[in-house]
Amino acid sequence: MLRIDFTQEDTDKLHYERYHHPHPVVQKKMEVLYLKNQGIKHKEICSLCKISKTTLTTYIKQYQSEGIEELKKINQKGQVSELNQYSDILKDYFEKNPPSSVAEASNAIEKLTGVKRSPTQVREFLKRTGLRCLKVGYVPGKSVELGKIEEVEKYRVEKLEPLLKEAIKGEKAVFFVDAAHFVHRAYLGFLWCFTRTFICSPSGRKRFNAVDLLAENKRTFVPVWSSCIQLSSLSK
């Protein structure tokens, strides 16, 4: 069995690169050497990583010759991706406009470069450039912009309340349709990004329970934003 004396620095690098290196082949190499570092038998390493004994021996000799940097070299032959020449442009664009899906990234790439690629090819390109699909996080803060608050208040005063006053007088009918439960926080998805994205959002502890309704204006039904009012006053 080939024996290697790993330094603590190399052990830490192997552990990091097996998850974070952008190329999957290099990740596998790092995983193989990390398992070797942990004292796993060669037969078990081959079984876990789905490689042959010859491939395992090649990885070990690469590490013995020039260390971790040698493992990062990719000697696979193949056609160079046409997207590589646009790497800087796309990196800059995706850093400012992280896509939420591979399909969105594909559309952006086609618009910017004129190059159309399959979702699988785009996904591999994103990984090669250092992008990862990460869940958006949030930090405590105000999630509603001042302009939006003013817009809602204007709707309540100029449109909603006049409709409800006419309904109370019997000039219009108010129909209770369904319950709505508003949670005061942001619901977050995933973005392809270089570093995890955080936005300001309330904690979600505040909850508004309201009832949706429609106001009938002759034969026309006008939708009403029930979240803007206290419906308890309508029952009086």
C-alpha positions in Angstrom: 0.0 0.0 0.0 1.3 3.5 -0.9 1.9 5.4 2.3 1.6 9.2 2.6 2.4 11.5 5.5 -0.2 14.3 5.3 0.5 17.7 6.9 -2.4 19.3 8.9 -2.4 22.1 6.3 -2.9 19.7 3.4 -5.6 17.8 5.4 -7.5 21.1 5.9 -7.2 21.9 2.1 -8.3 18.5 1.0 -11.4 18.8 3.3 -12.3 22.2 1.9 -11.6 21.6 -1.8 -13.6 18.3 -1.9 -16.7 20.4 -1.4 -15.9 23.9 -2.8 -13.7 23.4 -5.9 -15.7 24.4 -9.0 -14.7 21.3 -11.1 -16.3 18.0 -10.1 -13.3 15.9 -11.2 -11.0 17.9 -8.9 -13.6 17.4 -6.1 -13.4 13.7 -6.6 -9.6 13.7 -6.5 -9.7 15.6 -3.2 -12.3 13.2 -1.8 -10.1 10.2 -2.7 -7.0 11.7 -1.0 -9.0 12.9 2.0 -10.3 9.3 2.5 -6.8 8.1 2.2 -5.8 10.6 4.8 -8.5 9.2 7.1 -7.0 5.7 6.9 -9.7 4.2 4.7 -8.5 1.1 2.8 -7.9 1.4 -0.9 -10.6 -1.2 -1.7 -13.2 0.8 0.2 -12.1 4.1 -1.4 -12.5 2.6 -4.8 -16.0 1.4 -3.9 -17.1 4.7 -2.3 -15.8 6.9 -5.1 -16.6 4.6 -8.0 -13.0 4.5 -9.4 -10.6 1.8 -10.3 -7.4 0.8 -8.4 -5.4 2.3 -11.3 -7.1 5.6 -11.0 -6.6 5.6 -7.3 -2.9 4.9 -7.7 -2.7 7.8 -10.3 -4.3 10.3 -7.9 -1.9 9.2 -5.1 1.2 9.6 -7.3 0.0 13.0 -8.5 -0.2 14.1 -4.9 3.2 12.6 -4.0 4.8 14.4 -7.0 3.7 18.0 -6.6 1.0 18.0 -3.9 -2.5 19.4 -4.0 -1.8 21.8 -6.9 -1.1 18.8 -9.1 -4.5 17.3 -8.2 -6.2 20.5 -9.4 -4.8 20.1 -13.0 -7.4 18.7 -15.5 -5.9 16.6 -18.3 -9.2 15.6 -19.8 -9.4 16.2 -23.6 -12.5 17.7 -25.1 -13.9 20.7 -26.9 -13.4 24.0 -25.2 -16.7 25.7 -24.3 -17.6 28.6 -26.4 -18.9 30.3 -23.2 -15.4 30.5 -21.8 -14.6 33.6 -23.9 -17.5 35.4 -22.2 -16.6 34.4 -18.7 -15.7 37.9 -17.4 -18.8 39.5 -18.9 -21.1 36.8 -17.4 -19.4 36.8 -14.0 -19.9 40.5 -13.8 -23.6 40.2 -14.9 -24.4 37.3 -12.5 -22.7 39.0 -9.6 -25.1 41.9 -10.0 -28.1 39.9 -11.2 -28.0 36.4 -9.6 -30.4 34.0 -11.4 -32.9 32.0 -9.4 -32.8 29.0 -11.8 -30.7 27.5 -14.5 -33.4 28.3 -17.0 -33.2 32.0 -16.1 -29.4 31.8 -16.4 -29.7 30.2 -19.8 -32.0 33.0 -21.1 -29.6 35.7 -19.7 -26.6 34.0 -21.4 -28.3 33.7 -24.7 -29.3 37.4 -24.6 -25.8 38.6 -23.6 -23.7 36.3 -25.8 -26.1 34.9 -28.5 -24.9 31.4 -27.4 -27.7 28.9 -26.6 -26.8 25.9 -24.4 -28.8 23.1 -22.8 -29.6 23.4 -19.0 -27.0 20.7 -18.2 -24.3 22.7 -20.0 -25.3 25.9 -18.4 -25.3 24.3 -15.0 -21.7 23.1 -15.5 -20.6 26.5 -16.7 -22.1 28.2 -13.7 -20.2 25.8 -11.4 -17.0 26.3 -13.3 -17.2 30.0 -12.9 -17.7 29.7 -9.1 -21.5 30.1 -8.8 -23.4 27.9 -6.4 -27.1 27.4 -5.8 -27.6 28.9 -2.3 -30.7 29.6 -0.2 -31.3 33.3 0.3 -30.9 34.3 3.9 -32.4 37.3 5.8 -31.4 39.6 8.6 -33.7 41.6 10.8 -34.8 44.8 9.1 -37.7 46.6 7.4 -38.8 44.7 4.4 -41.3 47.2 3.0 -40.0 50.2 1.1 -41.4 53.6 2.1 -42.9 54.1 -1.4 -44.8 50.9 -1.2 -46.3 51.9 2.2 -47.4 55.2 0.7 -49.0 53.3 -2.2 -51.0 51.0 0.0 -52.1 54.0 2.2 -53.2 55.9 -0.9 -55.2 52.9 -2.1 -56.9 52.5 1.3 -57.9 56.2 1.6 -58.8 57.0 -2.0 -60.4 53.7 -3.2 -61.0 51.2 -0.4 -62.7 53.3 2.2 -65.2 55.1 -0.1 -66.3 51.6 -1.4 -66.8 50.3 2.1 -68.8 53.4 3.1 -71.1 52.9 0.2 -71.4 49.2 1.3 -72.4 50.2 4.8 -75.1 52.6 3.5 -76.5 49.7 1.5 -75.5 51.1 -1.9 -73.1 48.3 -2.5 -73.0 44.7 -1.3 -69.9 43.2 0.5 -69.3 39.5 0.1 -67.0 37.6 2.4 -65.2 35.1 0.2 -62.3 33.4 1.9 -59.9 33.8 4.8 -56.4 35.2 4.3 -53.5 35.0 6.7 -50.6 37.4 6.1 -47.3 36.6 7.7 -45.0 39.6 8.2 -41.8 38.2 6.8 -40.1 37.4 3.5 -40.4 33.9 2.0 -37.1 33.1 0.4 -35.9 30.9 -2.4 -32.6 30.0 -4.0 -30.1 32.0 -6.2 -27.1 31.0 -8.2 -24.5 33.3 -6.7 -20.8 33.7 -5.7 -21.6 34.4 -2.1 -24.8 33.9 -0.1 -27.3 36.7 -0.5 -29.0 38.2 2.5 -32.0 40.6 2.5 -33.7 42.6 5.3 -36.9 41.0 6.6 -39.0 41.0 9.7 -38.8 37.8 11.9 -42.2 36.5 10.9 -43.7 36.6 14.5 -46.4 39.1 13.4 -49.4 37.6 11.7 -52.5 39.3 10.2 -55.7 37.3 9.9 -58.2 38.9 7.5 -61.1 38.0 5.3 -61.1 38.7 1.5 -64.2 40.4 0.1 -65.7 41.8 -3.0 -67.8 45.0 -3.3 -70.5 44.9 -5.9 -71.0 48.0 -8.0 -74.2 47.4 -9.9 -73.2 44.4 -12.0 -69.4 44.9 -11.6 -67.4 43.2 -8.8 -64.6 45.4 -7.5 -61.8 43.5 -5.6 -60.9 45.0 -2.2 -57.6 44.6 -0.4 -58.8 43.2 2.9 -55.3 43.5 4.5 -55.6 47.3 4.6 -58.7 47.4 7.0 -60.0 46.1 10.3 -63.1 44.0 9.2 -64.5 43.9 12.8 -66.1 47.3 12.2 -68.2 45.8 9.3 -70.1 43.5 11.7 -71.5 46.3 13.7 
